[in-house]
Amino acid sequence: MKKLLLLGIAALAAFVSKAADVEILDGKAKVSNLNIERSESSLIINMDIDVSELKLKSEREVTLTPVLKSDDMTQTLPSVIIAGRNRYIRDRRHDIDKTTALYRSGKTAVIPYRTIIPYDDWMMTAELSISEDLCGCAGTKLMTGADMLTTLDYAPKAFEPEYVYITPVAEAVKIREVHGSAYIDFPVSKTQIFPDYRRNPEELAKIRSTIDVVKNDPDTRIVAVNIKGYASPEGPYTLNEQLAKGRTETLARYVQNLYTFPADLMKTSWEAEDWAGLIKYVRENSIEDKDAILAVITNEALAPDAREWKLKSTYPEQYRFLLSQVYPGLRHSDYSVRYTVRTYTEVSEIIEVMHTAPQKLSLSELFLVARSLEPGTPEYDKVFDIAVLMFPSDETANLNAAVNALRRDDLDKAEAYLLKAGDTPQAYYARGILTAKREDYHAAAILLDSAAAMGLPQAAEALDTLRDMKLIE
């Protein structure tokens, strides 16, 4: 995305540069009302040269020549000559240079200097000075000098707003959760677990592994283990409820015996039939009579047993497919391990954890790392990417990631983050900057004005910048 540049526009809409009064000729004259206008193709220079205090002997003259210079490029502008009485008469008689304006000392108070020259890009930051040559009889040079008048500044102006991040509030206690699902095989109508039955070794190992990773980490402490069991919809609801409850409690006892957790640490719940899982499968997959089947299984006006019977009797072929291919997956036990993580304060340690186990960090810890890095570096950018990955719904994480994307001119990514950045003054400000970078200045001004009204000083400054650049009124 290109930066916002204040470029030359129509010839009549010129850029204007003004400078303060400058004394020249050792204070004997003065340049005032210096005004330089730049259009697309021309540079228009206006100034008044006050020579009312300049007293020259009759045979002397001063040549004043404005000069533009930038590096090795030089443009000499038309000169003016102020001459003493005799020298003035002689110059007029011989008409020495028709292109040079000639004035008589003591008879002219202010010389109105006006010139137009073709504009070239090298002039955008050129220095304008005025050279001074004092000559005596027979053209003998008595003095040569120069005075600086001003420096042009027509370089493209980039809109470079201040990027405003929010410092995250530190978590008093860092609580995290890890989730999983196990598919324990029970004999028909039984609630007893057989660890070696069918796929149970692998499924029970999944639960143990999830718990062990947290339990064996010296930085964490388990505060709760939750297990929720589900049965599939086939058969009587009352039986399925008994199975879901009994199997969940059996699995909880199995885990409890493995780890000897305190009794209040284990939490259990159950759902007799996983209709939500069935609905999700049908919605996401191609199946004959899909819409009609969805109408049946989402009809909560029907009791579960009536719903299941209608599905089975109306769509027997599809029901057989669901029973054999989908229902086994609806008999599952969801589990989660809730734990606390200690606080990290050393940046070096936070960086190490960020690369190995970023889920253990808080937003404030990640922000501490960002503050230690140089903005714009890959390491700096990575911190905000990790933060929003770990906290995808957090408004502060999304705002800071959006601001950092704006800094990189990654406007599409910034827009996506700003959808979840909330309605703080900083969020309105960031949306205003995004909109300005997309060159919709009217809409940007509305957003920035809202942020300014909410007390964010950077928003008012951004508005002033856009006004100075003539992008808004």
C-alpha positions in Angstrom: 0.0 0.0 0.0 1.5 3.3 -1.0 2.0 6.0 1.6 -0.3 9.1 1.4 1.7 11.7 -0.5 0.9 15.4 -0.9 1.9 15.6 -4.6 1.7 18.5 -7.0 -1.9 18.8 -8.3 -3.4 21.3 -10.8 -1.2 24.2 -11.8 -3.4 26.7 -10.1 -3.4 24.8 -6.8 0.2 25.6 -6.0 2.3 24.9 -2.9 3.3 28.0 -1.1 6.4 28.5 1.0 7.0 31.7 2.9 10.2 32.8 4.8 11.1 35.4 7.4 12.8 38.7 6.6 16.6 38.4 5.9 19.2 41.1 6.2 21.7 41.2 3.3 24.8 43.3 2.3 26.0 43.4 6.0 22.6 44.8 7.1 22.5 47.6 4.5 19.6 46.0 2.7 16.8 43.5 3.5 14.8 40.8 1.7 11.2 40.7 2.9 7.9 39.2 1.9 9.7 36.2 0.4 7.0 34.0 -1.1 7.7 30.9 -3.3 4.9 29.1 -5.0 5.2 25.8 -6.8 2.8 24.4 -9.3 3.2 21.2 -11.3 5.6 22.8 -13.8 6.8 26.1 -12.4 8.5 27.8 -9.5 7.3 31.4 -8.9 9.6 33.5 -6.7 8.4 36.8 -5.2 10.3 39.0 -2.8 10.8 42.7 -1.9 14.4 43.9 -1.7 14.6 46.9 0.6 17.6 49.0 -0.4 16.4 52.3 1.2 19.4 52.3 3.5 22.0 51.3 0.9 24.2 54.3 0.0 26.6 53.7 -3.0 29.3 56.0 -4.3 28.7 57.4 -7.8 31.0 54.9 -9.5 29.9 51.8 -7.7 27.3 49.2 -8.2 25.9 46.1 -6.5 24.7 43.0 -8.4 22.2 40.8 -6.5 21.6 37.4 -7.9 19.3 34.8 -6.4 20.6 31.2 -6.7 19.0 27.9 -6.2 21.4 25.1 -5.2 21.0 21.4 -4.2 24.0 19.2 -4.1 25.7 19.5 -7.5 22.7 21.2 -9.2 22.5 25.0 -9.5 20.0 27.4 -11.0 21.0 31.1 -11.3 18.0 33.4 -11.3 17.8 36.8 -13.0 19.9 39.5 -11.3 19.2 43.0 -10.2 21.7 45.9 -10.2 21.7 48.9 -7.9 24.2 51.5 -9.1 25.5 54.9 -8.0 24.7 58.0 -10.1 27.4 57.9 -12.7 27.5 54.2 -12.9 23.7 54.1 -13.4 23.9 56.7 -16.2 26.7 54.8 -18.0 24.9 51.4 -17.7 21.7 52.9 -19.1 23.6 54.6 -21.9 25.4 51.4 -22.9 22.4 49.1 -22.2 24.8 46.5 -20.8 22.3 43.8 -20.2 18.6 44.0 -21.2 17.8 41.0 -19.0 19.1 42.6 -15.8 16.9 45.0 -13.9 18.8 48.3 -13.2 18.0 50.6 -10.3 19.7 53.8 -9.1 20.9 54.0 -5.5 19.1 56.6 -3.5 16.2 56.8 -5.9 14.7 53.4 -5.2 13.5 52.3 -1.8 12.1 48.8 -2.5 12.7 46.6 -5.5 9.8 44.2 -6.3 11.5 41.0 -7.5 9.4 38.6 -9.5 10.5 35.6 -11.6 9.1 32.3 -12.9 11.3 29.4 -13.8 10.6 25.8 -14.8 10.4 23.5 -11.8 12.6 20.4 -11.6 12.5 17.7 -9.0 15.9 18.5 -7.7 14.6 21.8 -6.5 12.2 20.3 -4.0 14.7 20.7 -1.1 17.0 23.3 -2.7 18.5 26.2 -0.8 17.8 29.8 -2.1 20.5 32.3 -1.4 21.4 35.6 -2.9 24.9 36.4 -4.1 26.2 40.0 -3.7 28.9 41.5 -5.9 30.1 45.1 -5.2 32.1 46.6 -8.1 34.0 49.9 -8.3 35.5 51.8 -11.2 36.1 49.9 -14.4 34.3 46.9 -13.0 36.8 46.2 -10.3 35.2 43.8 -7.8 35.4 45.2 -4.3 33.4 42.6 -2.4 31.7 39.2 -3.1 29.4 37.5 -0.7 26.1 35.6 -0.3 23.3 35.4 2.2 21.0 32.4 2.8 17.4 33.3 2.3 15.5 30.0 2.8 15.4 26.3 2.1 12.6 24.9 0.0 10.6 22.0 1.2 8.5 20.5 -1.5 9.4 16.9 -0.9 6.3 14.7 -0.8 4.7 14.7 2.6 4.0 11.3 4.0 1.1 10.8 6.4 2.9 9.2 9.4 0.5 9.1 12.3 1.5 8.0 15.8 0.7 4.3 16.3 -1.1 3.9 19.6 -0.9 0.5 21.4 -2.8 -0.4 24.6 -0.8 -1.8 27.5 -2.7 -4.9 28.6 -4.0 -5.3 32.1 -2.0 -7.9 34.0 -3.9 -11.0 35.0 -4.1 -11.4 38.8 -4.1 -15.1 38.3 -3.2 -16.8 35.0 -5.8 -19.5 34.5 -5.5 -21.7 31.4 -7.4 -24.8 30.1 -6.6 -27.6 27.8 -9.3 -29.6 26.1 -9.7 -33.0 24.5 -12.2 -35.7 23.6 -11.8 -39.5 24.3 -13.9 -42.3 22.7 -14.0 -45.0 25.4 -15.5 -48.3 24.3 -17.9 -49.8 26.8 -19.6 -53.2 26.3 -23.3 -52.9 25.3 -25.4 -51.4 28.1 -22.4 -51.5 30.5 -20.7 -48.7 32.4 -17.6 -50.6 33.5 -14.3 -49.5 31.9 -12.0 -52.2 30.5 -8.6 -50.5 29.8 -7.6 -53.1 27.2 -10.9 -53.3 25.4 -10.8 -52.3 21.7 -9.3 -48.8 21.3 -9.4 -48.0 25.0 -5.6 -48.1 25.5 -5.1 -45.3 23.0 -8.1 -43.2 24.2 -7.2 -43.5 27.9 -3.6 -42.6 27.0 -4.9 -39.4 25.5 -6.4 -38.3 28.8 -3.4 -39.3 30.8 -1.1 -37.5 28.4 -3.1 -34.3 28.6 -3.1 -34.4 32.4 0.6 -35.4 32.6 1.8 -32.5 30.5 0.3 -30.0 32.9 1.0 -31.9 36.1 4.7 -32.4 35.4 5.3 -28.7 34.5 6.8 -27.0 37.5 5.3 -23.7 36.4 1.7 -24.9 36.5 -0.8 -26.2 39.1 -3.9 -28.2 38.2 -7.0 -26.7 39.9 -9.8 -28.7 38.1 -10.3 -31.7 35.9 -13.7 -31.7 34.1 -15.2 -34.7 32.3 -18.5 -34.6 30.4 -19.9 -37.8 28.9 -22.3 -38.2 26.0 -24.3 -41.1 24.6 -25.7 -41.3 21.1 -29.4 -40.9 20.3 -30.3 -44.5 19.5 -32.5 -46.3 22.0 -34.6 -45.0 24.9 -33.6 -41.6 26.3 -33.8 -42.8 29.9 -31.4 -45.6 29.2 -29.0 -43.3 27.4 -29.1 -40.9 30.3 -28.2 -43.7 32.7 -25.3 -44.8 30.4 -24.0 -41.3 30.0 -24.1 -40.6 33.7 -22.7 -44.0 34.8 -19.9 -44.1 32.2 -18.8 -40.5 33.0 -18.6 -41.3 36.7 -16.7 -44.5 36.0 -14.2 -42.6 33.9 -13.8 -39.9 36.6 -13.1 -42.6 39.2 -10.5 -44.2 36.8 -8.7 -40.8 36.5 -9.0 -40.1 40.2 -7.4 -43.5 41.1 -4.5 -42.8 38.7 -3.6 -39.4 40.2 -5.2 -39.3 43.7 -6.5 -35.8 43.1 -8.5 -34.1 45.9 -12.1 -35.1 45.6 -13.3 -31.5 44.9 -10.8 -31.2 42.0 -12.7 -33.7 39.8 -15.9 -32.3 38.1 -18.3 -34.4 36.1 -21.4 -33.7 33.9 -23.2 -35.6 31.2 -25.6 -35.3 28.3 -27.9 -38.2 27.5 -27.8 -37.9 23.7 -25.4 -35.8 21.6 -28.0 -34.3 19.2 -25.7 -31.3 18.7 -23.0 -33.5 17.3 -25.5 -35.2 15.0 -26.8 -31.9 13.7 -23.3 -30.6 13.1 -22.4 -33.7 11.0 -25.5 -33.5 8.9 -25.1 -29.8 8.2 -21.5 -30.2 7.2 -21.8 -33.2 5.0 -23.6 -34.4 1.9 -26.4 -36.8 2.6 -29.6 -37.6 0.8 -32.7 -35.7 2.0 -30.3 -33.5 4.1 -32.7 -30.6 4.6 -35.6 -32.9 5.6 -33.4 -34.8 8.0 -32.2 -31.6 9.5 -35.8 -30.5 10.0 -36.5 -33.7 12.0 -33.4 -33.7 14.2 -33.6 -30.0 15.0 -37.3 -30.1 15.9 -37.1 -29.6 19.7 -40.9 -29.7 19.9 -40.5 -33.4 19.6 -39.2 -35.4 22.6 -35.8 -37.1 21.9 -37.3 -40.6 21.6 -40.0 -39.3 19.1 -37.4 -37.4 17.1 -35.2 -40.5 16.9 -38.2 -42.7 15.9 -39.2 -40.3 13.2 -35.7 -40.2 11.7 -35.5 -44.0 11.9 -38.9 -44.7 10.3 -39.0 -42.0 7.7 -35.4 -42.2 6.4 -34.4 -45.8 7.2 -31.5 -46.0 4.7 -29.9 -42.8 5.9 -30.6 -43.8 9.5 -28.6 -47.0 9.0 -25.7 -45.0 7.6 -25.8 -42.6 10.6 -26.1 -45.4 13.1 -23.0 -47.3 11.8 -20.8 -44.3 10.7 -21.7 -41.3 12.8 -23.3 -42.5 16.1 -20.1 -44.2 17.4 -18.4 -40.8 17.3 -21.3 -39.3 19.4 -20.4 -41.6 22.3 -17.6 -39.6 23.7 -16.1 -38.1 26.8 -15.0 -34.5 26.6 -12.4 -33.5 29.2 -10.5 -30.4 30.2 -7.7 -29.7 32.6 -7.9 -26.3 34.2 -4.6 -25.0 35.7 -2.8 -21.9 36.9 0.5 -20.7 35.6 3.1 -18.7 37.6 4.0 -15.1 36.6 7.1 -14.4 34.5 8.9 -11.1 35.0 12.3 -11.5 33.2 12.2 -10.6 29.5 14.7 -13.3 28.6 12.6 -16.0 30.3 9.4 -14.7 28.7 11.1 -14.9 25.3 12.1 -18.5 25.9 8.6 -19.5 27.0 7.2 -17.6 24.0 9.0 -19.9 21.7 8.3 -23.2 23.6 4.9 -22.8 25.4 3.3 -19.4 24.5 0.0 -20.6 26.0 1.5 -20.1 29.4 2.0 -16.4 28.9 -0.3 -13.4 29.5 -0.8 -10.5 27.2 1.0 -8.2 29.6 4.0 -10.5 29.6 4.1 -10.6 25.8 3.8 -6.8 25.8 6.7 -6.6 28.1 8.8 -8.4 25.5 7.5 -6.1 22.7 8.6 -3.0 24.7 12.1 -4.4 24.9 12.4 -4.8 21.1 12.9 -2.4 18.2 9.6 -1.6 16.5 9.4 -2.9 13.0 11.9 -5.7 13.4 10.7 -9.3 12.7 11.0 -10.2 16.4 8.8 -7.2 17.3 6.1 -8.2 14.8 6.2 -11.8 15.9 5.2 -10.9 19.5 1.9 -9.4 18.3 1.2 -12.3 16.0 1.7 -14.7 18.9 -0.4 -12.6 21.2 -3.4 -12.6 18.9 -2.9 -16.3 18.1 -3.0 -17.1 21.9 -5.9 -14.7 22.6 -7.9 -14.6 19.4 -11.0 -13.0 20.9 -9.3 -10.5 23.2 -10.0 -6.9 22.2 -6.6 -5.6 23.4 -4.7 -8.4 21.6 -6.6 -7.7 18.3 -6.2 -3.9 18.6 -2.4 -4.1 19.2 -2.1 -6.6 16.3 -4.1 -4.3 14.1 -1.9 -1.3 15.1 1.2 -3.3 14.3 -0.2 -4.3 10.9 -1.0 -0.7 10.2 2.7 0.2 11.0 3.7 -2.4 8.3 1.0 -1.1 5.9 -0.6 -4.6 5.9 -4.1 -3.0 5.7 -6.1 -6.2 5.0 -4.8 -7.9 8.1 -5.3 -4.7 10.2 -8.9 -4.6 9.1 -9.5 -8.2 10.1 -8.1 -7.6 13.6 -10.0 -4.3 14.0 -13.3 -6.3 13.6 -12.6 -7.7 17.1 -10.9 -4.7 18.6 -13.8 -3.2 20.5 -15.0 0.4 20.8 -12.3 2.1 22.7 -10.9 5.5 21.6 -7.8 3.6 20.5 -9.9 1.3 18.3 -11.7 4.3 16.6 -8.3 5.9 16.1 -6.9 2.8 14.5 -9.9 2.5 12.2 -9.5 6.1 11.3 -5.8 5.6 10.4 -6.7 2.5 8.4 -9.4 4.5 6.5 -7.0 7.4 5.9 -4.3 5.0 4.5 -7.0 3.7 2.1 -7.4 7.4 1.1 -11.1 7.7 2.2 -10.3 10.9 4.1 -13.9 11.9 4.8 -14.7 8.7 6.5 -11.3 8.8 8.3 -12.0 12.2 9.7 -15.3 11.0 11.2 -13.6 8.1 12.9 -10.7 10.3 14.1 -13.1 12.9 15.3 -14.9 10.3 17.4 -11.6 9.2 19.0 -10.7 12.8 19.7 -14.0 13.5 21.3 -13.4 10.5 23.5 -10.2 12.1 24.8 -7.4 10.6 22.6 -4.9 13.4 21.8 -3.3 11.5 19.0 -6.6 11.6 17.1 -6.7 15.4 17.2 -3.1 15.5 16.0 -3.8 13.2 13.1 -6.8 15.4 12.1 -4.5 18.4 12.1 -2.0 16.6 10.0 -4.6 15.7 7.4 -5.8 19.3 7.3 -2.2 20.6 6.9 -1.8 18.2 4.0 -5.0 19.6 2.5 -6.6 16.1 2.5 -9.5 17.2 4.6 -11.0 20.6 5.5 
